[in-house]
C-alpha cells in the first residue's frame, strides 16, 4: 500500500523524489531482507534515503548543508538537514521522526513543530519546510489490511503540503524485541 499527495504547487518539483523514495526502501529490503527497514535507523537514515531518491529522480540533494539566514543582527550561517534542488526550484528541509501507535496517529502538533523549526534554516524568501517521517507501530501482532487502510485515511486528512506513504506487505510482520510491529513509513512535508 503506497501513495503520494501533493497539495502545494511549490512542492510539485519534489514529485520525482517522492515517487522514487519507495524504490529506495525496496532496494534496502532486497539487500537486507524483511527483518530490517531503513526507517528503523532514525531521522538521519531517512534523510539519506530521501536524498538518494532525489538523485534518482534527477534532482540534486545535499545533506547537512550550510545555508544562510537573515536575522536582525545580520546574516548568519544555518544548517538544514536536506536541501533538494531542480533547475527551477530549491527547498531546505528540517527533518524529524516520530513513532506513534497506529491508533494514535495525530501528527498535527509534531508536523507544526517541525515546520516551525524549518523557518530559521534559510532566508525568508527561500522555500523551507518541515519533513516529518512517521513510523507507526502496533503492539502484539501485525497490522491488518483494514488497520492500514484506516492509517492511510488518517494520513490523507493531514494539513501537510505533501504526504507520501509506504506500507509494503513484507514489513507488516516486522517487529522489534518488545513485540512492536512496524508496518511501514509515511513522510509529511509542511511549508514553513
N, C-alpha and C positions, 0 to 999 in steps of 0.2 A: 504494500500500500504506500503510494507516494503521491506527492502533489506539490504545486507551486502556484502562488497567487501574488501578483504584484499590483498593489493598489495606488502606487505613486509613480507618475510618469518619469520623474527624475531618477528613479531606480531601475528603469526598464533596461538600461545598458548592462545591468548585472545578470540578466536572464541567462546568458550562456554559462556563466559561472555557477549559478544555482541549479541549472539543469545537469551540469557535469559533476556537481557535488555528490550526487547519488552514485555516479560511476566510480568516483574515488573511494567511497565507502565500500562498494562491491569489490574493488580491486584489493583492498586490505583484507576483506573477507576471503577472497580467493587464496591469498598467500598465508594468512594467519589461521584460517578455519573459522568455524562457527562458535568457537569458545572465546573469541575476542572481538572487540568492536572499537573503532577509533574514538568514539565518543566517551569511552570509559577513561581515557587518558587525560582528561581535563581540558581547560579552555585553550591552552597553547596548542595542543594536538588538533583541536577542532579548527582553530585559526589556520594552522598549517594545511589542513585538509581543504579548507575553503580557498586558500592561496593556490594550491595545486589545481583546484577546479577552475580558478580564474585563468591560470595559464593554459589549461586545456581548452578553455573557451575563447582563446585568442585575445585575452585581456592581459594586462600586466599587473602583478601583485608584489607588494613588498611588506614583509612582516616587521614589526617593531621599528617602524620608520620614524625618523625625526621630522616633525612638521613645525610650522611657525604658527604662533598665535599672537594676537594683539591684545595687550592689556592697557589700562590707564597709565601704567608706569613705562610703557613702551613695548617693543617686540621681544618675544621670548621663544625659546625652543619648547616644543611639546612633543610627546611621543604617542603615536597611535599604534594599536595592535596590528592593524592591517590597512594598507591603502590599496585600492583597486582602481585601475585606470583603463580607459579606452582612448581612442584618438579624439573623441568628443567630450568625454566626461571623466571625472575622478571623484572618489569618495574616500573619506577617512573614517575607519571603524574603531569604536571602543567595544571590546568583546567581554562577555561574562557567560557563565554557565550555571544553570540551576537543575536540580534533580528532584522534582516534586513527585508525590504519589499520583498515580494515574487518575484517581477520583478527585484530586485537589489540584487541578491544573491552572488555576487562576494566576497567570503570569503578568497581569497588567502592571502591578507595582514594580516588579523586577525589571520589566521592559522599560518603564518610565525612568527608573533609576539609571539603567544602562544608557539610555538616550541622553539623560541629563549630564552624565559623566563625559559623553562624547562632545558636548558643547565646547569644551576648552582644549580640544586637541588640534584645532586648526583655526584659521581666520574666520570671522563671521561670514564672509562671502563664500567660503568653501563649503561643499556638501559634506556633512558629517552625519553619522548615525550610530546608534547602539545596535550591536549584534548579540542577541541572546540565544545561546544554544540551550535547548531544553531536552533533558534526558529523563523521561518519566519512568517510574518503576512501580512494580506491584509486588506485594509480599505474598509468599506462599505458593503461588502457581502462576504459570504464564498467562498473559492477557488473551482473552478470547477475541475472535474477529469482531464481535459486537462491541466489546470494550474499546478496541482500537478505532472502530468507526465513531464511537462517542468522542474519543480523544481528538480525532480529526475534525469532527464537528465543532468541538470547543476551540481548536486552533483557528478555524475559519472565522470565528466570531471576534478575534482579537483586532484591536485598532492598529495593528502593525502596518507599516508601509509595504512590507513583503513578508510572506510566510512560505517556508518550504519544509516538507516533512518526508521522512522515510522510515517506514516500519516494515522491513522485509521479513518474510516468513522465517528465514534462518535464525533471526535474532529473537523470535518470540519465546524461545526457551533459554536464552542467555541469562545466566544468573550469577550472583556473587556468593561468597561463602556464608552470607547471612540469609540466603534464600530470597533475595530481592531480584525480581525478574526485570530486565531492561529490554523492551521490545523494539526500540529504535530511537530516533532523534528528530528534533524539529529545530528550525532556525527562524527566529523572529527578528526582523530588522525595522527599526523606527528612526526616522529622520530626527536629528537634534534641532 
